[in-house]
């Protein structure tokens, strides 16, 4: 019993760490944009000051769970990685903290926006769909069921 | 000695408590370097005034040499409070008819996206400021932020802000409501008090700054991102009559950008002595685009033209006679350029864009300022505040 409790205590911090966003620097962007070996990689760009972002992440996560082999989904916060605690808390509250998560680590976030997609003005939520054939498609705003259906 | 140590402990405990309080109120704003949201204005004597925020104080600086040197900052709010000072949310400054300094800002509350619009004034040239007041009479812990402030021809202070009371009311009844409302309030006593706010419009964008400009009649007009139908986020125009006359917003841009999202990208407005409403705005239906046009509320703008595309953001506009200036931030993989396009024919055509300043680090939205027919761009950067002349050298 005591051992089980100890195990639980040890596991708790690990569970909490699952959503700790990993720093995304300008030099990390090419790897993030590299086409996946198969299927699609979806970057779900979101921010703390965005009333539509959490529901968009939830919809994307539901889709990813329905197509786990085809879709790799990464939550990318445009807020600074220095705000990790607030970002984690928000992801956790939305029930999407199991997703791999990144956050900007750059003094000029607009520069990373531009590197990720020059045809994106920073509006959130933004979904970038990267396919194995190298093609990319960006969609601004909360995804409608129709648009979600085009991803897998 | 023991007493001194005890006192030290008391002080330390107070400091910790104050810090906790700060974190609680600031909610999502963790330490991450100074926010750059700032506003500037040049008074009739050519003195530049700048407000921004640092360490929970709006701070005021001035310059008598057009920004080459700035005075030491003076706090506007004596008592620390959280302050929004990033992106489209930035402290504002305006002048009264007798040289009063009026300062407004938005104060984050505990929950995400909530805020109070705050106001303070100085009648002695910035040496002392009144204790800040909350402009709106509704004190629910909801969104009242993205304050905009202007002084009309009769010296009245006109405020407008984004307000979610109607969204909250609709949500409580399970009714749909897109975005947020805009409310407006007027002070006729130099900022001692503000009238009970009234609603300008329902269902407007919840995260874009409101542009204000004076009409030739001395009234204040607003140009803002609204929502039409199913999340078509085009712009509307309305005169904010300070005399109680009905407010009549009209759609003024027709790009049909559909987005259920946060553009964080409000427009700019400048009205000529001839009444021409020069406007700049952003949309990204096909690709990121800054537009210029002359508003004709109710129908499409005249002389509409594209100012800039990819990487361009946060444009502002100014007019003096036939001269029209548009300034914006242009980002690429290297960093930022402050860009300018100028028209000498009243906005019918613009010359090519040129970079008038560059920055490697973070920058705030540019703000065009006029003084005696000359245009300057106030540009707050991580490396410091700059007032950039627009004349080609």
Interface residues (C-beta under 8 A of the other chain):
Chain A: X26 X47 X48 X49 X50 X51 X52 X53 X80 X82 X83 X85 X86 X90 X107 X108 X109 X110 X111 X113 X114 X115 X118 X119 X120 X121 X122 X123 X124 X125 X126 X140 X141 X142
Chain B: X27 X28 X29 X30 X31 X32 X33 X87 X112 X113 X206 X207 X231 X258 X259 X260 X261 X262 X263 X264 X265 X282 X284 X287 X288 X310 X311 X313 X329 X331 X332 X333 X335 X336 X360 X361 X362 X363 X382
